[in-house]
Amino acid sequence: MKHLHTLIKLKKREVDVLRKQLGHLTEQREFLEQLHEMLENDLTTEVRLSETLTQMSGFFGQFSDAIKKKQALINEQIRNIDRQMDIISEQMRVVFSEQKTYEIVLERKKAEAIRLEEKREQEFMDELSSRKHGNEISNGF
């Protein structure tokens, strides 16, 4: 049973490592989403400025293209992170499933050990009772 405890601990550590990786990727994704939103806000601000200041409209096209390219890169990075998160989530599911399997096996072994111990105790008590009853018969009681 000791080896099962070790396997369970190892699987718990694996789940913890994967959980930390997933948390790190989640933080990266949130940062990229904030950056994307900030660029969107900048673009909106520049659109308003270009509408009010006609001399700025000549620069707006280049600015708009640059922001759209940055947003496209950010979107690609977010998609890559999402793929990594999916892979890690699947790994977590597999490792957690293995951990639970070991825990179930351990519980069954514990239950079997308890059952065997109870059986031994009952056999011992039966033997004592049998001897006592045998002694009573031989002594004439």
N, C-alpha and C positions, 0 to 999 in steps of 0.2 A: 504494500500500500504506500510505502514511503516514495517509491518511484512515481506513483500517481500524483502525490502532493507536489513533487518536483516538476512534473509535466504541467500541472495546473498553474504553478507559479510562473513557469516560463511562458505559458500562453497568456497569462495576465500581463506580463511584462511586454510581450509582443503587441497586445491590444493597446497598452498604454503608449508605446512608441508610435504606433499607427495613429492613435488619437491625437498625439502631439503634432504629428506631421499634418494631419487633417486640420488641426487648429491653426497651424502656421499658414497653410494654404488658404484657409478661410480669411485670415487677416490680410494676406496678400491680395485676395480677390476684393475684399472690402476697400482696400487702399486704391486699387485700380478703378473700382466703381466710383469712388469719390473723385479721383482724378478725371475720369470721363465726365462726370457731372460738372466739375469745375470748368473743363474745356467747353462744355455745352453752354454754361453760363457766360463764359467769355465770348463765345460766338454770338450769343443773343445780345450781349451788350454791344458788341461791334456792329451788329446789324442795325441796332437802334441809332448808333452814332453815324453810320454811313448814310442812313436815311435823313438824318438832320444836317449832317455836314457833307455837302456834295463833293468837296475836295478830298474827303477821306474815301470816297467810293472807289477810287482807282487802286487803293491799297487793299481794299476789303477782299477782293478776289484771291489774292495771294495768301492773305491771312486766313481766309475761310478754307482754302485748299490745305494749308499747313495743319489747321486744327482737325480737319476731316481725316487727314493721313494719320495724325497722332491718335485720333479716336479709333481708326481702323486697327492700328497696331495694338492699342489697349484692348479692343474687342477680341483680337486674336490671342492675346495673352490671357484674357479671361477664359476663353474657350479651352486653351491649353491647361489652365488651372482646373477647370471643370473636369476635363478628361482625367487629370491626375487625381482629383478628388474621387471620381468614380472608381478608379483603380484601387485607391487606398480603402475606400468604403467596402469594396468587394473583398479585399484582403482581410479587413477587419471582420467582416461577416464570416469568412472561412475560419479564421483563427479563433473567433469567439465560439463558433460552432464546435471546433475541436476541443476548446476549453470545456464547454458544457458537456461534451461526450465524456471527457475524462472525469468530470465531476459526477456525472451519473454513474459511471463505472465505480468510482470510489464509494459513492453512497450505497450501491448494491453490494460491494465487498464488505462494507461496514455492517450492513443489514445481515448479510450471510454470516459474518463473524459473530454477531449477536445471536443469531438463530442457532449456530453451532454451540455457542457457550450455554445458551439456555437448554439445548438438548443434552449437553454433557451434565449440566446441573441436575436435570430431571433424571437422567440415567443414574447419577450418583445417589440421588434421593431414593430412587426405586431400589437400588442395590442396598442402601441402608435399611430401608423398610423391609426388604426381603430377608436380610440377615436378622433383623430384630424379630420378625415374624418367625423365622426359622429357629431362633434361640428360644422364643416363647414356647414353640411346639416341643422342642427337645427338653426343655425344663419342666414341661407338664403344665404350663399355664393355660 
